[in-house]
Amino acid sequence: MVAGFVLAFMLMPALSAQCLAEEDARLKVELNDDMQQGHPDARALLKNALPVLWDRLVPQAQRLAANAIAANSRMVARIVPHGQKTMIEFSGEQVFAALKRAHIPAIISQPRFHLLLSLRNDVGVEMQQTRTLLEEEAARLALQYGIVFADDGTGLIMQWRWQDRIHIELAVRGRSRLGEFVETREITDADSLPALQKWLDEVLLRARDAYASDTAAGGTGDIQTEQTGDALITLIVNRDSRLLEQVALEESLAQDVRVRSVVPLTLGRSERRYALRIEGGDTRWLAEWFSRRGYTLSRQSDGAWLAR
């Protein structure tokens, strides 16, 4: 029988390694030893690591509210010292449950963008040096905010063009949930780079936060997106299977025209969780789709879909 599909363990070694890294990236927080005093216990490490974690998982509008969540050692999966650093790996299940209890929205699936930056002067010539500095800043912000930049990500194009000596226009294009828009600002500083970096920071946060889910109002159930009317659902696949069967089922689902994206949340030997974005919000076809492949599909009390 065809069984659960795995997006992160397939096709080629490079892809497998990439997906695994992306799955765990936001839940792994590295602390320098100089941030600690003596030999801190798990609670002290957790206290220092939580702000970094919340910066990656919580939308900017609710970021301060997350600071009120009490440090709980159950949120820590493991602590790994290495060299002059300590790695704290969090349990995604416990972390998102804590946010849900606190009624704080979360960015459950890590946003993945294909970012393209362009900066031109008032005669249309590309300002390559400044653009390179903005690309370096974007890479730094991606680590801070829990974003992945990859060629196969959703297109996010940011094009700046100076109109004159102080006015600059930004056109944002692509298929991200942020949508497309154009805005113009005045930059009067002799060095325009800090203002451009701040602008980049704002847009990346807005693009990332557009992928937030209301954990209080929907748990892991269906969430309608305001811009597209699509449904965001959590799918749990509960069954052991051979790798080829996993690949076949995943590819079939990802290629269905009604599915916009399939993103892994947690991957285990017998249970895997995925975030599915369903075009148009109509999920009625899912039960029949899985039934044809030997599965029974049901809704859980938290709103997630269970296939087994």
N, C-alpha and C positions, 0 to 999 in steps of 0.2 A: 504494500500500500504506500502511496505517496505520503511523505510526512513533512514535518516542519521545515521551513526554508530558512537559510542563513545568508544574510547579505555580506557578512564580514569574513566568511570562511570559504571563498570560492574563486574560481576562474583562473587566478594566477597568484603566485606568492606575493608579488608586489602589491596587488590589490588587497590581498588578505591582510598583510601587515598594515597597510594604510587604513583599512576599515577598523581594525582592532584598535589602532592608536586613536582614531577619531572617536570611537565609542567611549573610551575611558578618559580622554584628554581633560575634559572640564572637571571631572571628579578627582583628579590627582593634583594635589597642591604641594609644591616644593618649598620648604622653608630653609633659609640659611641658618647655620648654627649661631651666628652672631645676633639673631633675633631672639634666641633663647638664653636663659640664665641657668647655669649649672646643668642639671639633668632633669628637664621638665617631664611631668607625667603626661598621660594622654589628654587629660583635660586642658592642660596648659597649651599643648600643641593644637588642640581643637579650637581653642579660643583665638589663637593667632591665624589659623587657617580658614576659619569660617568667613571672615570678610572677603578673602580672595575668592572663595567659592560663591558667595552671594553676588559678587561683581560679575560672575560668569553666567549665573542662572536666573537672576531676578531682574525684571525690567527696571529701567532707571526711575520711573515714577513711583515704584514701590520699594526701591532699594533701601531707604532708611528704615522702613517697617521691618525688614528682614533682620536688622540688628537686634530686635527685641526677642528673637527666637533663642531660647536657652540652649547653651551648649549641651549636647547629649552624646555620650560616648557610643551609643548604639549607631550613630550616624557614621562612625569610622569603621571601615572594612579591615584595614590593616595599616600599620606604621612601619616604614622601611627606612632605616638610617643608611646613608651611603656617602662616604667621604665627609665633606664638611656640610652636608645637607641632610635633611630628613624629608622623606616623601610620605604624605598623608593621603591615603586612598579612601574616598568616601563611598558609602553604599548609596547608590542612586535611589533604591526603593525607600530607604529611611529618610533621605534628604527631601525627596519630593513629597513624602508623607508629612514631614514636618511643615513644609510650606503649605500644604493643603489644610492642615489643622489650624494654621495661622491665617488662613484665607488670603494668602498672598499668591498672585499669579506667578507662573514660572515659564521659562523657556525650556520646555521638556526636550525637544529635539534640537541638536546643535545646528545652527544656521550654517549653510555652506554656500559661499558665493564665488563666482568667477568675477573678480574685481578688475576693472580696467579704468585707469586714471589718465586724464589728458589735461594739459595746462598750456594755453596759448596766449601770446601777448596780443596787443591791440591791432597788430597787422597779420595775425594768424600764424605766427611762427611758434612751433612747439618749444616750451621752456623745459628742456630735458633735465637740467640739473635740479631745478625745483621739483619737478615731477618725481625724480628719483628719491628726493628727500621725503616727499609725501608717501611714496610707496613704502619706504622704510618705516615711517610713522604708522602706516596702516598695518604692517606686520606686527609692530609692537602692540597696537591696540587690539589686534585679533587675539593675541595671547591673553591680554587683560580681560577682554569681554567674552571669551569663549566662542570665537568665530573661526571657521575654517575657510581659507582661500584655496580654491582648486579649479583646474581647468574644466572639470565636469560639474561645477556648481551652478547655481542659478545666476544668470547674468546680472551684474550690478555695474553700471557704467556711470562714471562721474566726470563730466567735462567742464572745466573752467575756461573762461575766455575773458580777458580784460577788455572792457569797452572803451576806457580811456585811462588816465593816470590814476584814478581812484575808484572807479566803478568796475566790478567784476561780476560776471554772470556764471552761475552753476546750473548745468542741465543734467538731471539724473534720469537715466534711461535703464531699461532692462525689464526682466520678468519677476523681480522680487516682489514680495507683498508690500513693500514700501510704495510701490507705484512709480509713476513718472511725474516729474515736475521741473519747473525752472524758477530760480530765484536770483535776485541781484542784491549785492551788498556794497557798502563803501569801505575801503581799506585805505586809511591815510598814513599808516606807519611806514617809515622808510624801509623797514624789513617786513615784508608781507607774510613771510613763512609762518610765524606763530599764529596769525589770524587764519591762514589757510589750514593749518594743522587742527586748530580748534573747530573749524567748519567741517573738516573731514571727520573728526571725532563725533560731532553731533549727528551727521548723516549716518555713519556706521551704527551708532546706538539706535537711531530710529529704524534702520533697516533690520537690525537684530531683534528689537523689541516688537516688531510687527509679527514675529513668530511666537509670541507669548501665548500661553493657554491659561484660561481662568480655572485654576485648580480648585477654587472654592465652589464655583458654580457648575462645574462639569466633571470634576475628578479627572479620570482618564477616559471619559466617555466622549461622545460626539461634540465637537465645537465648531460652530459655523463661523467662517471668516467674513468680516464685514465687506471686504473689497471684492471677493469673488463668489461668495456663497458656497464655497467648497466646505466639506466636512473634514475635520481632523479627528481621527480615531486612534485608539490604542488597540493593537491586535496582539493577542497572546497565542503563540503556536506551541502546543503541548504534546510532543511526541518525538521519540528518537527516530532517526532515519539515517540512511546512507547519504554521503555527500552529494552524489549525482542526483538523488531525489530532491534534496534540499535546493540544489541549484535550479532544477527544472521547475519546481513550484515557485521559487522566487522570481525567476525570469518570466513565467507566465503571468504572475500578478503584476509585475512592474511594467510589462508590455501591454496590459489591458488599457484601452483608451480611456476608461473611466477612472484610472488611477494616475494621479499627477506625480506622486512621489512615495517612496518606501524608505524609511530611515530607521536603523536599528537603535533601540533604547538599551536593552540588556540582552546578553547572549549567554545561554547556559546549555548544558548537555541535553537536558530534557525539556527545557522551557525557554522560549525566546519571545521578546517583546519588541514590537515595531510601531512606529508612528506612521499612519497612512493618511495621505491627503486624497480625498475622494472628490472628483470633479462634480460640481453642481449640488453636492450635499446629499445625493440619493444613495443610501447604503442598502436598499432592499435587495439588491441583486447578489450581495455577498454570500448569503446563506446557500443559495443555489450553486454559486461558483465553487464554494468549498465542498459542497455535497458531491458534485461531479468528480471531485478528486479524492473522495473517501473520507471526508471530514464531517464532523458535526459542529455547527457554529452556534454559539449561544452568548447572551449578554450577561455579564457579571454584575454584582451589586454596586460596584464602583463605576459602571458604565462601559468598562472595557469589553472587547469582543474576544471570546475564547474559542479557538479552533483546535479540535482534538479528534 
